[in-house]
Amino acid sequence: MSQTTITNSIRRLRFERNEMTQQDLAERVGVTRQTINAIELGKYSPSLEVAFRIAVAFGVRLEDVFSYDAGNAR
Amino acid sequence: MSFREKSAWIMLIMIVLMTSLWTAHMPWRPLTLAPDPNPIVFHGLILATVGFVVIVVVAHIVIAVLAPRDANARADERERLIGLKATRIGAYVYAALSLSSIFIIHLGANEIGLAYFLLYSFAIAEAVNYAARVVYYRRGVGA
């Protein structure tokens, strides 16, 4: 699996927002539900623009959603 | 599973299936380098092509009816990336196979053998293209 060194808190943020569904988040961000799922599972690293749109959808800063593990970077 | 992933599965299965069926029903061994012209083979190719198009269109209509919102959604950046990467892999395969056709000429292939070699090259390249899409959808895709 092509896991990335970027981790995210999307699952927790969705839970904290009254169990926002992946579909709801996908519609707010403008991507498919499957892409939100892939991002959440670490199977896909989104573009900077989509990352910002996810942060805006949650009303938090980018670094509250995504973090970069430099220790695992090649 | 997204509409485009289902579509990739349909295309992969149908390319493999129809190519295999056409090959299996040829009256002579398909990979003969210098086959004689045979109308039965040509008619089979037309039938396989028409059958392929009809089944693929019907299958896409069915999956679109089952999930219309998915079907109408524009491809997002991940789906576009998967399409680009898979198409690139398929293009490499097609380039390698079609360029290697020069070797089968030196091995004694006639123009019909060469035509079928190029046809199989295209089918294999497209199968690889859609197989790559399925793998990227299942396992994830990096930049």
Backbone of each chain as ProteinMPNN parsed JSONL, in Angstrom:
{"seq_chain_A": "MSQTTITNSIRRLRFERNEMTQQDLAERVGVTRQTINAIELGKYSPSLEVAFRIAVAFGVRLEDVFSYDAGNAR", "coords_chain_A": {"N_chain_A": [[0.852, -1.196, 0.0], [0.525, 2.253, -0.82], [1.349, 4.069, 1.479], [1.516, 7.27, 2.994], [3.761, 9.786, 4.339], [2.344, 11.638, 5.506], [0.082, 12.323, 7.971], [-3.298, 12.415, 9.242], [-6.1, 14.017, 10.859], [-8.698, 13.63, 10.213], [-10.734, 11.751, 10.673], [-11.173, 11.991, 13.459], [-11.902, 14.696, 13.592], [-14.243, 14.668, 12.1], [-15.794, 13.091, 13.776], [-15.974, 14.763, 15.99], [-17.588, 16.687, 15.015], [-20.298, 16.054, 15.226], [-20.462, 13.495, 14.081], [-19.98, 13.902, 11.28], [-20.558, 12.898, 7.984], [-18.552, 11.11, 5.546], [-19.462, 11.661, 3.029], [-20.775, 14.117, 3.365], [-18.586, 15.75, 4.007], [-17.1, 15.411, 1.679], [-18.746, 16.684, -0.197], [-18.631, 19.305, 0.706], [-15.973, 19.857, 0.268], [-15.582, 19.304, -2.371], [-14.822, 16.971, -3.666], [-14.832, 13.4, -4.387], [-16.604, 10.981, -2.32], [-15.097, 8.699, -2.036], [-12.541, 9.646, -2.362], [-12.175, 11.226, -0.088], [-12.269, 9.153, 1.775], [-9.959, 7.731, 0.981], [-7.999, 9.628, 1.581], [-8.351, 9.833, 4.329], [-7.577, 7.285, 5.153], [-4.933, 7.367, 4.586], [-4.115, 6.663, 2.066], [-3.888, 8.38, 0.021], [-2.409, 11.467, -0.673], [-3.623, 14.644, -0.492], [-3.857, 17.481, -2.774], [-2.45, 20.749, -2.117], [-4.438, 22.658, -2.256], [-6.856, 21.188, -1.909], [-6.345, 20.205, 0.616], [-6.387, 22.567, 2.105], [-9.054, 23.235, 1.67], [-10.334, 21.198, 3.066], [-9.55, 21.806, 5.672], [-10.813, 24.283, 5.93], [-13.466, 23.438, 5.731], [-13.769, 22.178, 8.149], [-13.306, 24.265, 9.774], [-10.856, 24.824, 10.943], [-7.236, 25.202, 11.437], [-4.792, 24.403, 8.87], [-2.697, 22.797, 9.871], [-3.939, 21.616, 11.975], [-5.344, 19.627, 10.867], [-3.681, 18.132, 9.153], [-0.534, 16.467, 9.532], [2.995, 16.241, 9.224], [5.277, 13.638, 9.058], [8.434, 13.879, 9.439], [10.464, 12.149, 10.125], [9.921, 9.711, 8.949], [10.167, 10.266, 6.355], [11.569, 9.72, 3.135]], "CA_chain_A": [[0.0, 0.0, 0.0], [1.352, 3.455, -0.863], [1.074, 4.94, 2.605], [2.303, 8.488, 2.919], [4.299, 10.235, 5.619], [1.419, 12.66, 5.997], [-1.04, 11.756, 8.724], [-4.374, 13.398, 9.355], [-7.067, 13.849, 11.959], [-10.023, 13.826, 9.616], [-11.723, 10.893, 11.347], [-11.492, 12.603, 14.753], [-12.608, 15.954, 13.346], [-15.621, 14.336, 11.687], [-16.485, 12.614, 14.98], [-16.242, 15.913, 16.854], [-18.632, 17.507, 14.38], [-21.571, 15.319, 15.211], [-20.321, 12.391, 13.118], [-20.131, 14.338, 9.882], [-20.259, 11.756, 7.103], [-17.553, 11.343, 4.485], [-20.17, 12.262, 1.899], [-20.957, 15.543, 3.688], [-17.288, 16.413, 3.879], [-16.739, 15.389, 0.26], [-19.522, 17.71, -0.9], [-18.115, 20.619, 1.09], [-14.622, 20.029, -0.272], [-15.646, 19.232, -3.835], [-14.207, 15.742, -4.187], [-15.732, 12.263, -4.183], [-16.538, 10.36, -0.996], [-14.005, 7.732, -2.058], [-11.278, 10.366, -2.195], [-12.085, 11.53, 1.347], [-11.924, 7.888, 2.433], [-8.561, 7.427, 0.682], [-7.173, 10.573, 2.355], [-8.492, 9.461, 5.741], [-6.827, 6.052, 5.377], [-3.528, 7.577, 4.238], [-3.803, 6.08, 0.756], [-3.725, 9.459, -0.948], [-2.1, 12.781, -0.116], [-4.318, 15.605, -1.356], [-3.144, 18.695, -3.169], [-2.501, 21.799, -1.095], [-5.742, 23.317, -2.324], [-7.866, 20.334, -1.281], [-6.014, 20.173, 2.055], [-6.927, 23.812, 2.687], [-10.528, 23.175, 1.645], [-10.747, 20.312, 4.168], [-9.38, 22.581, 6.906], [-11.886, 25.293, 5.949], [-14.726, 22.731, 5.989], [-13.82, 21.9, 9.586], [-13.125, 25.524, 10.495], [-9.615, 24.774, 11.723], [-6.049, 25.491, 10.639], [-4.301, 23.254, 8.089], [-1.888, 21.905, 10.711], [-4.824, 20.869, 12.883], [-5.879, 18.489, 10.105], [-2.591, 17.308, 8.618], [0.807, 16.612, 10.101], [4.01, 15.597, 8.383], [6.251, 12.903, 9.86], [9.718, 14.018, 8.738], [11.305, 10.996, 10.457], [9.639, 8.604, 8.031], [10.334, 10.706, 4.962], [12.768, 9.176, 2.489]], "C_chain_A": [[0.881, 1.237, 0.0], [0.947, 4.405, 0.256], [1.996, 6.151, 2.518], [2.865, 8.817, 4.294], [3.436, 11.351, 6.191], [0.27, 11.967, 6.728], [-2.109, 12.835, 8.881], [-5.338, 13.041, 10.485], [-8.494, 13.974, 11.453], [-11.077, 12.991, 10.343], [-12.163, 11.527, 12.673], [-12.3, 13.883, 14.557], [-14.052, 15.707, 12.902], [-16.436, 13.905, 12.899], [-16.889, 13.802, 15.863], [-17.321, 16.838, 16.271], [-19.888, 16.674, 14.151], [-21.578, 14.22, 14.156], [-20.636, 12.835, 11.693], [-19.762, 13.161, 8.972], [-19.174, 12.131, 6.096], [-18.21, 12.02, 3.291], [-20.39, 13.757, 2.126], [-19.654, 16.307, 3.475], [-16.875, 16.501, 2.405], [-17.47, 16.492, -0.508], [-19.019, 19.107, -0.55], [-16.766, 20.903, 0.434], [-14.627, 20.03, -1.805], [-14.869, 18.073, -4.417], [-15.2, 14.604, -3.959], [-15.578, 11.709, -2.763], [-15.36, 9.387, -0.924], [-12.647, 8.408, -1.869], [-11.093, 10.782, -0.736], [-11.674, 10.284, 2.122], [-10.449, 7.547, 2.218], [-7.623, 8.352, 1.469], [-7.171, 10.149, 3.824], [-7.64, 8.23, 6.071], [-5.346, 6.189, 5.028], [-3.135, 6.963, 2.908], [-3.579, 7.149, -0.301], [-3.425, 10.759, -0.211], [-2.715, 13.836, -1.022], [-3.412, 16.76, -1.766], [-3.287, 19.72, -2.05], [-3.871, 22.459, -1.072], [-6.831, 22.491, -1.636], [-7.615, 20.245, 0.228], [-6.569, 21.413, 2.746], [-8.454, 23.776, 2.735], [-11.057, 22.276, 2.76], [-10.654, 21.075, 5.493], [-10.497, 23.621, 7.039], [-13.224, 24.634, 6.279], [-14.893, 22.432, 7.477], [-13.695, 23.18, 10.421], [-11.895, 25.519, 11.385], [-8.429, 25.128, 10.823], [-5.579, 24.218, 9.931], [-3.546, 22.263, 8.974], [-2.708, 21.182, 11.778], [-5.412, 19.645, 12.194], [-4.752, 17.548, 9.699], [-1.306, 17.534, 9.397], [1.78, 15.776, 9.271], [5.06, 14.95, 9.267], [7.588, 12.901, 9.118], [10.629, 12.827, 8.995], [11.113, 9.835, 9.512], [9.823, 8.989, 6.572], [11.618, 10.143, 4.404], [13.687, 10.279, 2.057]], "O_chain_A": [[1.874, 1.289, 0.726], [0.287, 5.416, 0.018], [3.121, 6.056, 2.027], [2.489, 8.201, 5.292], [3.757, 11.933, 7.227], [-0.423, 11.125, 6.158], [-1.846, 14.02, 8.675], [-5.367, 11.915, 10.981], [-9.39, 14.382, 12.192], [-12.183, 13.468, 10.6], [-13.353, 11.596, 12.977], [-13.27, 14.125, 15.275], [-14.965, 16.441, 13.281], [-17.598, 14.283, 13.051], [-17.992, 13.842, 16.407], [-17.886, 17.669, 16.982], [-20.443, 16.608, 13.054], [-22.558, 14.034, 13.436], [-21.449, 12.224, 10.999], [-18.743, 12.506, 9.193], [-18.918, 13.307, 5.836], [-17.596, 12.85, 2.622], [-20.22, 14.566, 1.213], [-19.628, 17.365, 2.847], [-16.369, 17.526, 1.948], [-16.884, 17.153, -1.365], [-18.984, 19.991, -1.407], [-16.458, 22.043, 0.089], [-13.791, 20.669, -2.444], [-14.323, 18.165, -5.517], [-16.279, 14.816, -3.405], [-14.568, 11.934, -2.097], [-14.707, 9.264, 0.112], [-11.724, 7.828, -1.296], [-9.986, 10.703, -0.203], [-10.831, 10.351, 3.017], [-9.764, 7.126, 3.151], [-6.584, 7.915, 1.963], [-6.125, 10.111, 4.473], [-7.052, 8.151, 7.149], [-4.588, 5.229, 5.161], [-1.95, 6.762, 2.645], [-3.126, 6.845, -1.405], [-4.104, 11.108, 0.755], [-2.366, 13.917, -2.2], [-2.35, 16.982, -1.185], [-4.126, 19.581, -1.16], [-4.4, 22.78, -0.008], [-7.633, 23.028, -0.872], [-8.558, 20.214, 1.019], [-7.146, 21.328, 3.83], [-9.069, 24.224, 3.702], [-12.108, 22.556, 3.336], [-11.556, 21.002, 6.327], [-11.054, 23.814, 8.119], [-14.028, 25.199, 7.021], [-16.007, 22.433, 8.001], [-13.949, 23.172, 11.625], [-11.888, 26.134, 12.451], [-8.584, 25.327, 9.619], [-5.919, 23.106, 10.334], [-3.721, 21.05, 8.853], [-2.222, 20.243, 12.41], [-5.918, 18.736, 12.852], [-4.847, 16.333, 9.872], [-1.025, 18.639, 9.86], [1.419, 14.746, 8.701], [5.662, 15.606, 10.117], [7.845, 12.036, 8.28], [11.486, 12.522, 8.165], [12.038, 9.053, 9.291], [9.663, 8.166, 5.67], [12.636, 10.088, 5.093], [14.749, 10.013, 1.494]]}, "seq_chain_B": "MSFREKSAWIMLIMIVLMTSLWTAHMPWRPLTLAPDPNPIVFHGLILATVGFVVIVVVAHIVIAVLAPRDANARADERERLIGLKATRIGAYVYAALSLSSIFIIHLGANEIGLAYFLLYSFAIAEAVNYAARVVYYRRGVGA", "coords_chain_B": {"N_chain_B": [[-17.41, 1.772, -3.708], [-16.309, 3.767, -6.353], [-17.896, 5.33, -9.252], [-16.094, 5.5, -11.371], [-14.199, 3.618, -10.678], [-15.695, 1.28, -10.783], [-16.23, 1.389, -13.496], [-13.655, 1.011, -14.516], [-13.196, -1.639, -13.73], [-15.165, -2.912, -15.279], [-14.264, -2.352, -17.899], [-11.749, -3.623, -17.864], [-12.432, -6.346, -17.374], [-14.057, -6.828, -19.606], [-12.348, -6.362, -21.803], [-10.421, -8.381, -21.472], [-12.089, -10.619, -21.52], [-13.48, -10.481, -24.066], [-11.345, -10.438, -25.864], [-10.209, -12.895, -25.284], [-12.339, -14.632, -25.913], [-12.66, -14.156, -28.655], [-10.182, -15.001, -29.57], [-10.261, -17.689, -28.812], [-12.226, -18.676, -30.486], [-11.199, -18.618, -32.976], [-10.531, -20.151, -36.127], [-8.013, -21.058, -36.599], [-4.697, -21.249, -35.201], [-4.169, -18.34, -33.356], [-1.765, -16.975, -33.0], [-0.138, -17.561, -35.048], [2.444, -16.729, -37.238], [2.229, -16.142, -39.933], [-0.593, -16.058, -41.011], [-3.272, -17.141, -43.216], [-5.543, -15.092, -45.181], [-8.738, -14.896, -43.733], [-12.11, -14.886, -43.817], [-13.82, -15.628, -41.77], [-12.471, -15.091, -39.42], [-12.273, -12.329, -39.564], [-14.975, -11.597, -39.543], [-15.58, -12.538, -37.019], [-14.062, -10.791, -35.527], [-15.385, -8.37, -35.982], [-17.871, -8.989, -34.827], [-17.043, -9.42, -32.172], [-16.115, -6.878, -31.535], [-18.409, -5.253, -31.819], [-20.051, -6.537, -29.95], [-18.538, -6.066, -27.661], [-18.706, -3.237, -27.429], [-21.495, -2.873, -27.11], [-22.066, -4.342, -24.732], [-20.406, -3.027, -22.893], [-21.467, -0.422, -22.942], [-24.091, -0.909, -22.019], [-23.528, -1.966, -19.474], [-22.351, 0.267, -18.268], [-24.512, 2.004, -18.274], [-26.161, 0.66, -16.491], [-24.664, 0.763, -14.043], [-24.627, 3.477, -13.744], [-27.317, 4.093, -13.41], [-27.78, 2.82, -11.011], [-26.256, 4.31, -9.245], [-26.659, 7.311, -9.548], [-25.713, 9.849, -8.691], [-22.987, 9.492, -8.222], [-22.23, 8.839, -10.818], [-22.671, 11.18, -12.216], [-20.925, 12.932, -11.09], [-18.07, 15.037, -11.409], [-14.731, 14.056, -12.325], [-12.452, 13.974, -9.672], [-9.357, 15.346, -8.278], [-7.824, 13.127, -7.44], [-8.866, 11.002, -8.918], [-8.304, 11.904, -11.475], [-5.512, 11.862, -11.371], [-5.039, 9.126, -11.047], [-6.045, 8.214, -13.501], [-4.224, 9.447, -15.284], [-1.74, 8.306, -14.52], [-2.18, 5.568, -14.924], [-2.794, 5.511, -17.641], [-0.363, 6.302, -18.676], [1.263, 4.095, -18.016], [-0.002, 2.121, -19.563], [0.517, 3.206, -22.065], [3.285, 2.959, -22.275], [3.484, 0.176, -22.381], [2.116, -0.342, -24.773], [3.733, 1.03, -26.585], [6.137, -0.4, -26.336], [5.362, -2.994, -27.152], [4.329, -2.51, -29.742], [6.535, -1.458, -31.024], [8.129, -3.669, -30.946], [7.118, -5.133, -32.941], [8.613, -5.08, -35.192], [10.4, -7.112, -34.871], [8.896, -9.426, -35.175], [8.359, -9.361, -37.815], [10.819, -9.953, -38.884], [10.906, -12.505, -38.039], [9.344, -13.78, -39.767], [6.686, -13.014, -40.091], [3.668, -12.28, -41.865], [1.65, -9.672, -43.474], [-0.866, -9.944, -42.373], [-0.439, -11.367, -40.032], [1.105, -9.449, -38.751], [-0.764, -7.4, -38.448], [-2.591, -8.578, -36.67], [-0.889, -8.958, -34.519], [-0.416, -6.305, -33.759], [-2.998, -5.622, -33.053], [-3.442, -7.306, -30.853], [-1.467, -6.224, -29.248], [-2.53, -3.712, -28.681], [-4.841, -4.474, -27.273], [-3.705, -5.758, -25.051], [-2.237, -3.637, -23.938], [-4.316, -1.875, -23.25], [-5.665, -3.457, -21.414], [-3.726, -3.586, -19.43], [-3.619, -0.877, -18.759], [-6.22, -0.485, -17.597], [-6.087, -2.367, -15.571], [-4.091, -1.255, -14.023], [-5.398, 1.048, -13.163], [-7.351, -0.092, -11.5], [-5.7, -1.205, -9.531], [-4.512, 1.127, -8.484], [-6.802, 2.408, -7.487], [-7.539, 0.55, -5.524], [-5.246, 0.186, -3.874], [-4.191, 2.664, -3.4], [-2.779, 5.845, -4.388], [0.202, 7.545, -5.1], [1.873, 10.748, -5.381]], "CA_chain_B": [[-16.63, 1.816, -4.954], [-16.772, 4.901, -7.15], [-18.34, 5.022, -10.609], [-14.941, 5.309, -12.258], [-13.56, 2.332, -10.355], [-16.556, 0.246, -11.393], [-16.003, 1.477, -14.937], [-12.351, 0.395, -14.805], [-13.401, -3.089, -13.619], [-15.938, -3.355, -16.461], [-13.402, -2.313, -19.083], [-10.723, -4.667, -17.721], [-13.044, -7.672, -17.557], [-14.555, -6.986, -20.971], [-11.214, -6.476, -22.739], [-9.846, -9.73, -21.32], [-13.097, -11.608, -21.927], [-13.754, -10.477, -25.499], [-10.121, -10.841, -26.569], [-10.058, -14.338, -25.086], [-13.38, -15.33, -26.673], [-12.347, -14.057, -30.089], [-9.027, -15.864, -29.808], [-10.655, -19.095, -28.653], [-13.105, -19.111, -31.572], [-10.545, -18.573, -34.296], [-10.398, -21.499, -36.683], [-6.604, -21.45, -36.642], [-3.98, -20.69, -34.059], [-4.124, -16.89, -33.576], [-0.432, -16.38, -32.978], [0.629, -17.948, -36.22], [3.075, -15.507, -37.749], [1.82, -15.836, -41.305], [-1.894, -16.682, -41.303], [-3.931, -16.799, -44.48], [-6.758, -14.291, -44.98], [-9.864, -15.76, -43.391], [-13.258, -14.024, -43.51], [-14.441, -16.013, -40.493], [-11.744, -14.372, -38.372], [-12.653, -10.918, -39.669], [-16.36, -11.479, -39.057], [-15.506, -12.724, -35.566], [-13.528, -9.551, -34.953], [-16.471, -7.381, -36.004], [-18.837, -9.407, -33.806], [-16.45, -9.194, -30.852], [-16.051, -5.432, -31.314], [-19.775, -4.759, -31.585], [-20.466, -7.099, -28.662], [-17.807, -5.342, -26.624], [-19.272, -1.888, -27.272], [-22.867, -2.975, -26.581], [-22.043, -4.782, -23.324], [-19.781, -1.971, -22.084], [-22.434, 0.683, -22.816], [-25.188, -1.359, -21.137], [-22.995, -2.084, -18.109], [-22.181, 1.624, -17.736], [-25.859, 2.534, -17.998], [-26.642, 0.004, -15.263], [-24.0, 1.298, -12.833], [-25.023, 4.885, -13.613], [-28.674, 4.112, -12.865], [-27.715, 2.38, -9.612], [-25.661, 5.378, -8.426], [-26.627, 8.447, -10.481], [-24.905, 10.971, -8.202], [-21.592, 9.126, -8.511], [-21.997, 8.843, -12.258], [-22.69, 12.548, -12.724], [-19.869, 13.734, -10.46], [-16.855, 15.219, -12.213], [-13.555, 13.396, -11.753], [-11.679, 14.88, -8.819], [-7.913, 15.321, -8.555], [-7.284, 11.772, -7.252], [-9.281, 10.188, -10.061], [-7.531, 12.363, -12.65], [-4.143, 11.37, -11.21], [-5.074, 7.684, -11.337], [-6.203, 8.081, -14.948], [-2.98, 9.836, -15.958], [-0.671, 7.341, -14.247], [-2.514, 4.289, -15.554], [-2.669, 5.696, -19.087], [1.079, 6.324, -18.974], [1.753, 2.708, -17.973], [-0.541, 1.465, -20.753], [1.201, 3.745, -23.253], [4.61, 2.318, -22.322], [3.294, -1.212, -22.824], [1.76, -0.321, -26.201], [4.926, 1.439, -27.338], [7.104, -1.502, -26.338], [4.85, -4.096, -27.973], [4.208, -2.148, -31.159], [7.891, -1.345, -31.586], [8.706, -5.01, -31.09], [6.544, -5.769, -34.132], [9.685, -5.196, -36.188], [11.058, -8.404, -34.697], [8.097, -10.539, -35.699], [8.515, -9.347, -39.279], [12.056, -10.687, -39.17], [10.668, -13.916, -37.732], [8.566, -14.365, -40.862], [5.263, -12.645, -40.067], [3.154, -11.554, -43.018], [0.927, -8.462, -43.077], [-2.009, -10.294, -41.512], [0.145, -11.672, -38.724], [1.522, -8.177, -38.15], [-1.981, -6.677, -38.045], [-3.111, -9.187, -35.448], [0.063, -8.679, -33.441], [-0.682, -4.933, -33.299], [-4.307, -5.644, -32.389], [-3.228, -7.889, -29.521], [-0.672, -5.25, -28.485], [-3.465, -2.693, -28.213], [-5.707, -5.082, -26.249], [-2.892, -5.988, -23.844], [-1.926, -2.326, -23.351], [-5.528, -1.347, -22.607], [-5.918, -4.279, -20.22], [-2.76, -3.128, -18.411], [-4.092, 0.451, -18.362], [-7.357, -0.586, -16.669], [-5.628, -3.106, -14.387], [-3.353, -0.28, -13.206], [-6.412, 1.894, -12.501], [-7.946, -0.868, -10.402], [-4.695, -1.309, -8.462], [-4.399, 2.446, -7.846], [-8.019, 2.655, -6.701], [-7.572, -0.352, -4.372], [-4.085, 0.293, -2.974], [-3.819, 4.057, -3.173], [-1.925, 6.431, -5.419], [1.064, 8.625, -4.632], [2.049, 11.849, -6.335]], "C_chain_B": [[-17.19, 2.918, -5.85], [-17.181, 4.445, -8.562], [-17.143, 4.714, -11.513], [-14.176, 4.03, -11.941], [-14.385, 1.181, -10.929], [-16.336, 0.2, -12.899], [-14.69, 0.799, -15.323], [-12.46, -1.13, -14.724], [-14.128, -3.617, -14.857], [-15.032, -3.424, -17.686], [-12.35, -3.424, -19.029], [-11.31, -6.048, -18.013], [-13.463, -7.88, -19.008], [-13.424, -7.109, -21.992], [-10.631, -7.881, -22.684], [-10.816, -10.777, -21.868], [-13.263, -11.656, -23.441], [-12.524, -10.862, -26.309], [-9.938, -12.351, -26.466], [-11.081, -15.11, -25.918], [-13.076, -15.329, -28.166], [-11.195, -14.993, -30.434], [-9.434, -17.335, -29.791], [-11.491, -19.594, -29.834], [-12.471, -18.99, -32.955], [-10.375, -19.987, -34.829], [-8.947, -21.948, -36.821], [-5.904, -20.815, -35.46], [-3.742, -19.202, -34.288], [-2.712, -16.324, -33.648], [0.469, -16.934, -34.07], [1.199, -16.69, -36.864], [2.571, -15.139, -39.141], [0.495, -16.506, -41.647], [-2.402, -16.281, -42.679], [-5.126, -15.902, -44.18], [-7.927, -15.226, -44.713], [-11.045, -14.892, -42.978], [-13.91, -14.362, -42.178], [-13.787, -15.247, -39.341], [-12.16, -12.901, -38.373], [-14.076, -10.697, -39.163], [-16.394, -11.624, -37.541], [-15.014, -11.468, -34.879], [-14.604, -8.471, -34.904], [-17.502, -7.702, -34.915], [-18.315, -9.105, -32.404], [-16.422, -7.701, -30.527], [-17.428, -4.855, -31.003], [-20.285, -5.256, -30.236], [-19.822, -6.378, -27.503], [-18.461, -3.987, -26.351], [-20.659, -1.96, -26.623], [-22.843, -3.321, -25.094], [-21.462, -3.69, -22.418], [-20.764, -0.809, -21.872], [-23.556, 0.298, -21.856], [-24.708, -1.423, -19.687], [-22.82, -0.706, -17.474], [-23.533, 2.276, -17.434], [-26.378, 1.95, -16.685], [-25.98, 0.613, -14.031], [-24.326, 2.782, -12.646], [-26.419, 5.003, -13.02], [-28.656, 3.745, -11.384], [-27.137, 3.47, -8.707], [-25.529, 6.635, -9.283], [-25.754, 9.611, -10.002], [-23.416, 10.737, -8.474], [-21.282, 9.285, -9.998], [-21.911, 10.261, -12.815], [-21.579, 13.414, -12.153], [-18.661, 13.845, -11.384], [-15.7, 14.509, -11.53], [-12.808, 14.395, -10.877], [-10.184, 14.65, -9.053], [-7.314, 13.923, -8.404], [-7.638, 10.894, -8.446], [-8.54, 10.596, -11.335], [-6.096, 11.846, -12.577], [-4.06, 9.882, -11.532], [-5.181, 7.455, -12.848], [-4.905, 8.378, -15.692], [-1.889, 8.781, -15.774], [-0.936, 6.01, -14.94], [-2.372, 4.385, -17.071], [-1.199, 5.697, -19.502], [1.651, 4.911, -19.004], [1.283, 1.954, -19.222], [0.172, 1.924, -22.021], [2.594, 3.14, -23.402], [4.491, 0.9, -22.862], [2.996, -1.239, -24.324], [2.964, 0.055, -27.055], [5.911, 0.28, -27.438], [6.633, -2.635, -27.259], [4.805, -3.73, -29.45], [5.579, -1.976, -31.805], [8.521, -2.72, -31.784], [8.119, -5.746, -32.294], [7.593, -5.931, -35.233], [10.355, -6.566, -36.103], [10.231, -9.531, -35.301], [8.108, -10.536, -37.228], [9.752, -10.15, -39.664], [11.922, -12.171, -38.855], [9.763, -14.57, -38.77], [7.1, -14.009, -40.872], [4.868, -11.978, -41.387], [2.303, -10.378, -42.537], [-0.268, -8.763, -42.175], [-1.521, -10.617, -40.095], [0.547, -10.408, -37.997], [0.31, -7.391, -37.643], [-2.543, -7.257, -36.75], [-2.171, -8.97, -34.262], [-0.194, -7.28, -32.868], [-2.023, -4.842, -32.58], [-4.184, -6.205, -30.973], [-2.415, -6.924, -28.644], [-1.577, -4.192, -27.872], [-4.34, -3.244, -27.087], [-4.938, -5.282, -24.943], [-2.6, -4.658, -23.147], [-3.133, -1.735, -22.638], [-5.88, -2.149, -21.356], [-4.98, -3.851, -19.089], [-3.173, -1.763, -17.87], [-5.204, 0.33, -17.313], [-7.002, -1.394, -15.423], [-4.88, -2.149, -13.447], [-4.33, 0.642, -12.477], [-7.001, 1.175, -11.285], [-6.972, -0.95, -9.226], [-4.56, 0.027, -7.733], [-5.639, 2.767, -6.992], [-8.019, 1.815, -5.422], [-6.465, -0.032, -3.372], [-3.675, 1.722, -2.658], [-2.85, 4.529, -4.235], [-1.122, 7.565, -4.835], [1.219, 9.675, -5.707], [2.944, 11.438, -7.481]], "O_chain_B": [[-18.397, 2.991, -6.077], [-16.86, 3.34, -8.997], [-17.182, 3.782, -12.317], [-13.573, 3.427, -12.828], [-13.839, 0.23, -11.49], [-16.266, -0.871, -13.502], [-14.62, 0.099, -16.332], [-11.885, -1.837, -15.552], [-13.748, -4.648, -15.414], [-15.027, -4.415, -18.417], [-12.092, -4.088, -20.034], [-10.756, -6.818, -18.798], [-13.261, -8.952, -19.577], [-13.533, -7.881, -22.945], [-10.378, -8.499, -23.718], [-10.42, -11.698, -22.583], [-13.198, -12.729, -24.042], [-12.642, -11.539, -27.331], [-9.56, -13.007, -27.436], [-10.748, -16.112, -26.55], [-13.21, -16.344, -28.849], [-11.222, -15.685, -31.452], [-9.01, -18.122, -30.637], [-11.474, -20.783, -30.152], [-13.122, -19.227, -33.973], [-10.106, -20.915, -34.066], [-8.688, -23.111, -37.131], [-6.46, -19.942, -34.794], [-3.169, -18.828, -35.312], [-2.488, -15.299, -34.291], [1.691, -16.79, -34.016], [0.491, -15.693, -37.013], [2.495, -13.96, -39.487], [0.454, -17.417, -42.474], [-2.029, -15.246, -43.231], [-5.667, -15.93, -43.074], [-8.084, -16.237, -45.397], [-11.01, -14.241, -41.934], [-14.486, -13.491, -41.526], [-14.462, -14.811, -38.409], [-12.373, -12.305, -37.318], [-14.348, -9.733, -38.447], [-17.142, -10.924, -36.859], [-15.477, -11.114, -33.794], [-14.725, -7.748, -33.915], [-17.946, -6.818, -34.181], [-19.048, -8.599, -31.555], [-16.672, -7.302, -29.39], [-17.598, -4.08, -30.062], [-20.877, -4.495, -29.471], [-20.464, -6.108, -26.488], [-18.735, -3.634, -25.204], [-20.96, -1.201, -25.701], [-23.515, -2.675, -24.29], [-21.962, -3.457, -21.318], [-20.88, -0.279, -20.767], [-23.93, 1.083, -20.984], [-25.411, -0.981, -18.779], [-23.103, -0.523, -16.29], [-23.672, 3.009, -16.455], [-26.962, 2.662, -15.869], [-26.669, 0.946, -13.067], [-24.304, 3.288, -11.524], [-26.684, 5.901, -12.222], [-29.425, 4.293, -10.595], [-27.488, 3.546, -7.529], [-24.426, 6.991, -9.699], [-25.125, 10.286, -10.817], [-22.689, 11.639, -8.891], [-20.229, 9.791, -10.384], [-21.174, 10.518, -13.767], [-21.313, 14.503, -12.662], [-18.278, 12.884, -12.052], [-15.683, 14.373, -10.307], [-12.562, 15.529, -11.29], [-9.794, 13.862, -9.915], [-6.401, 13.559, -9.145], [-6.803, 10.13, -8.928], [-8.193, 9.754, -12.163], [-5.526, 11.441, -13.59], [-3.132, 9.432, -12.204], [-4.488, 6.603, -13.402], [-4.529, 7.654, -16.615], [-1.204, 8.405, -16.725], [-0.017, 5.395, -15.48], [-1.887, 3.453, -17.712], [-0.839, 5.16, -20.55], [2.425, 4.564, -19.897], [2.061, 1.243, -19.859], [0.403, 1.133, -22.935], [3.034, 2.843, -24.513], [5.292, 0.471, -23.694], [3.552, -2.056, -25.059], [3.19, -0.527, -28.116], [6.456, 0.014, -28.51], [7.414, -3.166, -28.049], [5.189, -4.525, -30.308], [5.769, -2.301, -32.977], [9.345, -2.912, -32.679], [8.56, -6.844, -32.632], [7.478, -6.804, -36.094], [10.814, -7.113, -37.105], [10.778, -10.477, -35.868], [7.894, -11.57, -37.861], [9.743, -10.917, -40.626], [12.706, -12.993, -39.329], [9.449, -15.757, -38.674], [6.326, -14.639, -41.593], [5.64, -11.207, -41.955], [2.235, -10.111, -41.337], [-0.639, -7.953, -41.325], [-2.114, -10.194, -39.103], [0.362, -10.29, -36.785], [0.342, -6.8, -36.564], [-2.924, -6.515, -35.844], [-2.624, -8.816, -33.128], [-0.193, -7.089, -31.652], [-2.173, -4.085, -31.621], [-4.744, -5.658, -30.022], [-2.653, -6.825, -27.44], [-1.424, -3.82, -26.708], [-4.558, -2.576, -26.076], [-5.457, -5.009, -23.861], [-2.7, -4.555, -21.925], [-3.003, -1.163, -21.556], [-6.339, -1.589, -20.361], [-5.392, -3.764, -17.932], [-3.09, -1.518, -16.666], [-5.138, 0.967, -16.262], [-7.542, -1.147, -14.345], [-5.023, -2.229, -12.227], [-4.119, 0.98, -11.312], [-7.131, 1.746, -10.202], [-7.366, -0.786, -8.072], [-4.5, 0.06, -6.504], [-5.521, 3.332, -5.905], [-8.437, 2.287, -4.365], [-6.709, 0.016, -2.167], [-2.89, 1.955, -1.739], [-2.186, 3.731, -4.897], [-1.662, 8.443, -4.162], [0.741, 9.498, -6.827], [3.203, 12.238, -8.38]]}, "name": "protein", "num_of_chains": 2, "seq": "MSQTTITNSIRRLRFERNEMTQQDLAERVGVTRQTINAIELGKYSPSLEVAFRIAVAFGVRLEDVFSYDAGNARMSFREKSAWIMLIMIVLMTSLWTAHMPWRPLTLAPDPNPIVFHGLILATVGFVVIVVVAHIVIAVLAPRDANARADERERLIGLKATRIGAYVYAALSLSSIFIIHLGANEIGLAYFLLYSFAIAEAVNYAARVVYYRRGVGA"}
